[in-house]
Amino acid sequence: MKQIYTILFDLDGTLVDTAPDLMNAHNYVMNKFGYPTKSTEEIRNLVGGGAGAMIGRSIWGQAKKEFGKVQDEKIKKEMVKEFVDYYGKNIVNESKLIDGAKDFLIWSKEKNISMAVCTNKQEHLAIDLLKKIGIYDFFEYVAGHNTFDYCKPDPRHLTSVVEILGGDLKKTLMVGDSETDANAAKAAGIPVILLEDGYTEKNTTEIYHNHLIKDFIGIEKIVTKYL
């Protein structure tokens, strides 16, 4: 049966509150390499560009003078590898679904809405997280940071997935929590539903969006208007 609509979801901070487990992995790496650790709230502001970007921004923000010492690409790669390895082994210790997320996925599936995840998390980590937290089977496709040669905020991260699903950009929505999601969707011409307390340093009012939600409870009313 042909899908009537397509919804693309970000993952971290949108479907799943992953900040506690990301913080633990981040702090493990920082302790090991001699850099300052961060709180869960601080981590929420760093997520969105992938592991390498998060670690780089963390060091830059905490210790600008020390950032210059990490010029060696080998060391940077080691830090990212350590992060990915540790995080992969501890991916759902404290992570939780955003309120109402699973009920909305069930509702969307019943409405024959096609769903996919577009995240800047590495693809294998995204798939593992979705499986372990129990929502993987709702999605027809999962596109991670390394799935294509580009990723958000590049709009092709979204448009390529819609094309793979055989969908229509004019019948597509993006649900995200940061300017990375919003900018990608805006460039692709896709309406954006934005979560209020996202993984971003920016205030919600500074981020492009068509609708604003606290969580997924009641989001069906918004989506129904597009169907």
C-alpha positions in Angstrom: 0.0 0.0 0.0 1.3 3.4 -0.9 2.1 5.6 2.1 0.0 8.7 2.5 2.6 10.7 4.3 6.2 10.6 5.5 7.6 11.7 8.9 11.4 12.1 9.4 12.6 12.0 13.0 15.8 13.1 14.6 16.9 10.8 17.3 18.9 12.3 20.2 16.8 14.7 22.1 13.8 14.1 19.8 12.7 10.5 20.2 15.1 9.5 23.0 16.7 11.5 25.8 20.2 10.1 25.4 22.0 12.8 27.3 22.8 10.8 30.4 24.5 8.0 28.5 26.3 10.5 26.1 27.5 12.4 29.2 29.0 9.2 30.7 30.8 8.3 27.5 32.0 11.9 27.0 33.3 12.1 30.6 35.0 8.7 30.3 37.0 10.0 27.3 37.7 13.4 28.8 39.0 11.8 32.0 41.2 9.5 30.0 42.8 12.3 27.9 43.0 14.8 30.7 40.2 17.3 29.8 37.4 18.7 31.9 34.1 16.7 32.2 30.6 18.1 31.7 27.2 17.8 33.3 24.2 16.3 31.5 22.7 19.7 30.8 26.0 20.9 29.2 26.1 17.7 27.0 22.6 18.6 25.7 24.1 21.7 24.2 26.8 19.8 22.4 24.9 17.0 20.7 23.8 17.2 17.1 26.9 17.1 14.9 28.2 13.7 15.8 30.8 12.4 18.2 33.8 14.2 16.7 32.0 17.5 16.7 30.8 17.1 20.3 34.3 16.3 21.6 35.8 19.2 19.7 33.2 21.7 20.9 33.6 20.4 24.4 37.3 21.0 24.5 37.0 24.3 22.7 34.4 25.6 25.1 36.1 24.4 28.3 39.7 25.1 27.5 40.5 27.2 24.4 44.2 27.2 25.3 44.3 23.4 25.5 42.4 22.9 22.3 45.6 23.9 20.4 47.3 20.9 21.9 45.0 18.5 20.2 46.3 19.2 16.7 47.3 15.6 16.2 44.6 14.0 14.1 45.6 10.6 15.4 44.8 11.7 19.0 41.5 13.2 17.8 40.6 9.9 16.1 41.6 8.0 19.2 39.3 10.2 21.3 36.4 9.6 19.0 37.0 5.9 18.8 37.2 5.7 22.6 33.9 7.5 22.8 32.1 5.4 20.3 33.4 2.1 21.8 32.4 3.1 25.4 29.1 4.6 24.3 28.3 1.6 22.2 28.7 -0.7 25.2 26.6 1.5 27.4 24.0 2.9 25.0 20.8 2.4 27.0 21.9 2.5 30.6 20.0 5.6 31.4 18.5 6.8 28.1 14.7 7.0 27.9 12.0 7.6 25.3 10.6 11.1 25.2 7.1 11.2 26.7 4.4 10.0 24.2 6.9 9.0 21.6 6.0 5.3 21.3 2.2 6.0 21.4 2.7 8.5 18.5 4.7 6.0 16.5 1.9 3.4 17.0 -0.7 6.0 15.9 1.4 6.9 12.8 1.8 3.3 11.8 -1.9 2.8 12.1 -2.4 5.8 9.9 -0.1 4.2 7.3 2.4 7.0 7.7 5.9 6.2 6.5 8.6 6.9 9.1 12.4 7.1 9.0 15.2 8.4 11.3 17.7 11.0 10.1 20.4 11.4 12.8 24.0 12.6 13.0 24.7 9.6 15.2 26.7 6.9 13.5 24.3 4.6 11.7 25.2 1.4 13.7 24.8 3.2 17.0 21.4 4.6 15.9 20.1 1.2 14.9 21.4 -0.4 18.1 19.8 2.3 20.2 16.5 2.0 18.4 16.5 -1.8 18.8 17.4 -1.8 22.4 14.9 0.9 23.4 12.2 -1.0 21.5 11.1 1.2 18.6 13.3 0.1 15.6 10.5 -1.8 13.9 8.4 1.4 13.4 10.9 2.8 10.9 11.4 1.9 7.3 14.9 3.5 7.1 17.6 4.8 9.4 20.1 7.3 8.0 23.0 8.1 10.3 26.0 10.4 10.1 27.9 8.0 7.9 25.1 6.6 5.8 25.7 9.1 2.9 28.6 11.4 2.0 26.7 14.2 3.7 24.6 14.7 6.8 22.4 17.4 8.5 22.2 20.3 8.1 22.7 19.3 4.5 19.2 18.9 3.2 20.2 15.9 1.1 20.3 13.9 4.3 16.5 14.3 4.4 15.7 14.4 0.7 17.7 11.2 0.0 15.7 9.3 2.6 12.4 10.5 1.2 13.5 9.4 -2.2 14.5 6.0 -0.9 11.1 5.6 0.7 9.4 6.6 -2.5 7.8 9.5 -0.8 6.9 13.1 -1.7 8.7 16.1 -0.2 5.4 18.0 -0.3 3.9 15.2 1.9 6.7 15.1 4.4 7.3 16.4 8.0 10.4 16.7 10.1 10.4 16.3 13.8 13.6 17.5 15.5 15.0 19.4 18.4 17.8 21.6 17.1 18.8 24.2 14.5 20.7 21.3 12.7 17.3 19.6 12.1 15.4 22.8 11.4 18.0 24.2 8.9 18.1 20.9 7.0 14.3 20.7 6.8 14.0 24.4 5.8 16.5 23.9 3.0 14.6 20.9 1.9 11.3 22.7 2.0 9.9 20.4 4.7 7.7 21.7 7.6 9.4 21.3 11.1 7.9 20.3 14.4 10.4 21.3 17.0 10.7 20.0 20.6 11.0 22.9 23.1 13.9 21.7 25.3 16.2 20.4 22.6 19.9 19.4 22.5 21.0 22.9 21.4 22.5 26.0 22.9 20.0 28.2 21.0 16.7 29.4 22.4 13.7 27.9 20.7 12.6 31.3 19.4 15.9 31.5 17.4 15.3 28.3 15.6 13.1 28.0 12.5 10.0 25.9 13.1 6.3 25.6 12.0 5.1 24.0 15.3 6.5 23.8 18.8 5.8 20.9 21.2 7.0 20.0 24.7 6.8 16.2 24.0 4.8 13.9 21.8 1.6 14.0 23.8 -1.1 15.5 21.6 1.1 15.8 18.5 -1.5 13.8 16.5 -3.6 17.0 16.3 -0.8 18.8 14.5 0.0 15.9 12.1 -3.7 15.3 11.3 -3.8 18.8 9.7 -1.2 17.7 7.1 -2.7 14.3 6.2 
